[in-house]
Amino acid sequence: MFGQQGPYVFLVNKDDTVTLTSVHLGQQHADLTVIASGVKADQRVVTAGQLGLADGKKVTPVLYKPPAVLPGRNAAPSSGAEKAK
């Protein structure tokens, strides 16, 4: 998301409250953008429902399960590991 201070995300804390955190963006391709810094690999990030959030607000996290194939993208090539019937 973008605010007056630049790009930001909401991080989910261990107590399920959120903290607004500034980030630096990296490469972009189509609708995908890399977060170059500001978030560590083990941190949880809010990906939907940000409009009603503010620092310290309690949330109920739900694990994101991506679709098998993202819309507009091709499926990964087969590994050839399937057995013939």
C-alpha positions in Angstrom: 0.0 0.0 0.0 1.1 3.6 -0.4 0.6 6.4 2.1 1.9 9.9 2.5 5.2 8.6 3.8 5.6 6.0 0.9 5.0 2.3 0.6 4.0 0.3 3.7 2.6 -3.0 5.0 0.9 -4.1 8.2 2.9 -6.7 10.1 1.0 -9.1 12.3 2.6 -9.4 15.8 2.7 -12.5 18.0 -0.4 -11.2 19.9 -2.3 -10.8 16.6 -2.2 -7.0 16.7 -0.8 -5.1 13.6 2.0 -2.6 13.2 2.3 -0.3 10.2 5.8 -0.6 8.8 7.5 1.3 6.0 9.0 -0.8 3.2 11.3 -0.2 0.3 10.2 -1.7 -3.0 12.3 -3.5 -5.5 11.7 -5.0 -9.0 8.2 -5.0 -10.4 6.7 -7.3 -13.1 3.1 -7.0 -14.1 1.1 -7.0 -10.9 3.9 -8.4 -8.7 6.4 -6.3 -6.7 9.3 -7.4 -4.6 9.6 -5.9 -1.1 13.4 -5.2 -1.0 13.6 -4.3 2.7 11.5 -3.6 5.7 10.1 -7.1 6.2 11.9 -10.2 7.3 11.2 -13.7 5.9 9.7 -14.9 9.2 7.3 -12.0 9.7 3.6 -12.2 8.9 2.1 -9.6 6.6 -1.5 -8.6 6.0 -2.5 -9.2 2.4 -6.2 -8.5 2.4 -8.5 -6.2 4.5 -6.0 -3.4 5.1 -8.6 -0.6 4.8 -10.0 -1.0 8.3 -6.6 -1.4 10.0 -4.6 0.9 12.3 -1.6 0.4 14.5 -2.4 -1.8 17.4 -5.7 -3.2 16.0 -6.3 -6.9 16.8 -6.8 -9.2 13.8 -7.7 -12.8 13.2 -5.1 -14.1 10.8 -6.0 -16.7 8.2 -3.4 -18.6 6.3 -3.3 -17.7 2.6 -3.6 -20.6 0.3 -2.7 -19.6 -3.3 -4.6 -21.1 -6.2 -2.9 -23.9 -8.1 -2.4 -21.5 -11.0 -2.6 -17.8 -10.5 -5.0 -16.0 -12.9 -3.2 -15.0 -16.1 -0.2 -17.3 -15.6 0.6 -20.7 -17.0 0.9 -23.8 -14.8 4.4 -24.9 -13.9 5.9 -27.4 -16.4 5.5 -31.0 -15.5 8.4 -32.6 -13.7 7.8 -35.8 -15.6 7.4 -37.7 -12.3 3.9 -38.9 -13.1 3.5 -42.7 -13.6 1.9 -44.0 -16.8 -1.3 -45.9 -16.3 
